[in-house]
Amino acid sequence: MRIPILTAVAALSLAGTAAAQTPVSEEAVNRPVSVGVSILDAAGTTVDTLSCEWSTGGPGDDDRSCLRFQSDPQVAFGAIEDAGGVRAEQHTVFGAGEGDTNGDMAISYSKRADGTWLIRSRGRVDGKPMHFGRVCTADGQSCVRWDADGAKRAAKDVRAAASKLKKRR
């Protein structure tokens, strides 16, 4: 299952390796992208990192780990647990220049008390505030999306998504 997080969509649209129906524009392929992921333990100490950056020609083979991490919750949760972490902080910046789609997103992955995972994305895309995410089962097989519609606090939306996820189980 793929999470259509804005950054994942942006990064995957740059990859252009899938059998796409529509060709990826040259502008999209050459859009600069920077991804940094820190996996943290319960004390907040960094136990592992991922870092990727590209601008011309889209992501390379060495960027696959970042693409997999941000596009599939099973991969992300597995990487966090395998590293001995309990959460991860991701920072993605994409686009630059006049008229280009650009954004700066902070994405956190954290295990909740009930064993589910919360993926929270906050930032700006083309100057517009974004605050959205997903609540996922422990194995990442099922997720429910929530959107705070730019609001600073999303507790109510997260609770509603968690409730929907419980009903699915």
Summary of the structure (lengths in Angstrom):
residues: 169
radius of gyration: 15.9
end to end distance: 16.4
largest distance: 46.5
contacts: 517
relative contact order: 0.15
helix: 29%
strand: 34%
